């Protein structure tokens, strides 16, 4: 899979990135919300993991901005499907699944996401892809 990992903490980014690369996925990294949005609007990703604690943007602003842009692209015919987006939550926000799903995220993981959790999360996405 082609994955954008938007995580502001370098250590967490490296740990999760290594786990995802070891699973055979291609990664692009973003450390700021603006960079994440630029990557999202300029490239195609199968999955996007976004830390909801990135400084400089609220989680609902980033997801809503991207989902609006994405909807416009789909309607114009220049994009064919919705990007799967997963919110990366701090442990103190782990109980807020419904809130993040309502914002437009497709799922959530608690940081730091362990390799097995990442593998389990991505498995249905991989299985749903056309052969």
Secondary structure, 3 states (H helix, E strand, C coil): CEEEEECCCHHHHHHHHHHHHHCCCEEEEECCHHHHHHHHHHCCCCEEEEECCCCCCCHHHHHHHHHHHHHHHHHHCCCCCCCEEEEEECHHHCCCHHHHHHHCCCEEEECCCCHHHHHHHHHHHHHHCCC
